[in-house]
Amino acid sequence: MADRTFLDWPFFESRHAAFHDELDQWAANALVTIDHSDTDAACRGLVKLIGDAGFLKHTAIDPDEENSGIDVRTICLMREIMARHDGLADFVVAMQGLGTGAISLFGTDAQKRAWLPRTRAGDAISAFALSEPRSGSDVANLELSAVRDGDDYVLNGEKTWISNGGIADVYTVFARTGEGEGARGVSAFLVSADTPGLNVTERLEVIAPHPLARLAFVDCRLPASAMIGRPGEGFRIAMSVLDVFRSTVGAAALGFARRALDETLARAANRELFGAPLSELQMVQGHIADMALDIDAAALLIYRAAWTRDNGAPRITREAAMAKLYATDKAQSVIDKAVQIHGGDGVRKGHITESLYREIRALRIYEGASDVQKVIIARQALQAATGAAP
């Protein structure tokens, strides 16, 4: 079992340690039999399985509970544990949270009651539709248009690299409504998958199979009540949601890295080279030391960001960017060392280290690529030093 001493850090309360142990035990028993041969079916099954177990309730607020909120530390623990056991289970948890984040934080009572009980129970699948063919990390440059027509908005354009695209029941969609230039002219909408004019035009395959799609909006008509927040608030809504869930991307990377270290420790103890266990070789010990150091440093950044958000900070742009950048980059390095120590087995299809090697790479791209996180961190530092706008 992965190290759990970090649960004694002051970032956590006793309920977090209890939740960690409950979920970890459940995942160890429930996720071992998941059939990954059909990715869409596996995702649908995992949503239902995790929802029935009651864990998806942590991904969104409870619309029936006064002052209900999102506990970022709990979601980080969920993603870390799921990623350590099964990458697709982590994906499911992430998308149920990210896809409904705008509803939890900015939705009307009607929007919350229509969708959150269903996504929290695993009865509906959610998606977050932000990226476009010519606009990925540059959110302010998106082109999908939403034109007001009486009491409706009509959407035309495309989205791509949309996780859960093709299997989602509801999409949070960001479109240009034109209240101003760039980021000032973007709004957010809640779009049911069965809305006429919304079409899945391409399913996208990647090295670690997940349901991804390209979407087309052709005269897709929505009532004005489908807007989340007010006109022109879409960029702020998107950034607020990413503030919350960017830290959890780092947590997923941490889960992958912890699994890689566990596998490496077992390999080093049980595999012999030149008449002695691998663990007695100083170079192997050096790799293990680097892996352990990177994991603890990443965990500190992740749970600092989550703790800061849970304790009332309205935005954690700097902290979340640092957590995501460091954790994903270092997890890549940890997993690469694990592959090296496993030798040929490390690149054998179906081996856990080979799977981890494929799973980790996308985390350095989605929800803001590593290079973009560096820009964000630098701008925040310059703003703090000079008082200039970031």
Helices and strands as residue ranges (DSSP letters): G 5-8, H 14-30, H 39-52, G 56-59, H 72-85, H 87-106, H 109-121, E 126-129, G 139-141, E 145-149, E 152-163, E 170-176, G 182-185, E 186-192, E 198-204, E 212-223, G 224-226, E 227-228, H 234-270, E 272-273, E 276-277, G 278-280, H 282-310, H 317-342, G 343-347, H 352-361, G 362-364, H 370-386
